[in-house]
Amino acid sequence: MAARTFKGNKAALPSKPCAGCGRAMSWRKKWRASWDAVQHCSERCGRQNGKTA
């Protein structure tokens, strides 16, 4: 799992664009179980751009 091999280099973490604003969002520990389902960088961005779930 990526969380166990993380040594402080954030560039090595996976990233993908936000579906709402297009900004690059990097992997977070709280998203480890649902990274494939994460579409928005924040709850606020999801509310403003409409949830597509």
C-alpha positions, -999 to +999 in steps of 0.1 A: +000+000+000+012+035-008+009+048+028+034+023+041+060+031+015+056+069+018+089+085+029+080+122+027+083+126-011+049+140-022+060+139-058+059+101-056+022+100-046-004+094-073-024+123-085-054+131-107-074+162-118-104+173-099-137+168-119-150+202-109-121+227-110-094+208-129-067+213-103-044+184-096-052+166-064-027+142-048-034+110-029-044+115+008-043+089+035-080+093+043-088+085+006-068+052+006-099+030+006-118+050-020-092+067-042-109+055-074-142+070-064-128+104-053-138+130-080-135+164-063-106+180-044-129+192-016-164+190-003-169+227-013-158+220-048-182+191-051-211+212-038-203+241-062-199+219-093-226+193-086-219+158-074-217+132-102-219+102-080 
